[in-house]
């Protein structure tokens, strides 16, 4: 499966953005999907994830209550709605997918086999 992340941009503190991850090549409903981000000089970190059928959903503590992950399997897309953005949310955001995701490793980048190219989110103060 090929993944394409989009929707990034430059926003101000408190604004919202909606990222999208579009899949092609195979049907998406057989894959668990995660969003990760990587800020300059930092390691890639888990942001949010969603199971094959839309559940369960899970979030990093740093985004819980502000970000929402959802999926539309009929459209082969997964979205990340980001509200109340902060400067510390600035990063390149990546979507990733895996067919046989081990739940205990779902927040680890190494658990995902397929990655999109990333989309840059910049939040100015």
Number of C-alpha atoms within 10 A of each C-alpha: 16 16 23 18 24 20 16 18 14 12 18 14 16 14 14 16 18 16 22 23 27 21 21 12 8 11 13 27 19 15 22 24 30 30 28 22 22 19 17 9 6 9 9 17 17 22 24 25 27 23 23 18 15 17 13 10 14 18 20 15 11 12 17 12 12 14 20 19 24 20 22 14 18 9 12 16 20 25 20 23 15 19 17 15 23 18 15 13 20 20 21 18 27 27 31 25 29 21 16 12 17 13 11 8 11 21 21 15 17 8 18 22 13 15 22 20 14 23 21 19 22 21 20 16 11
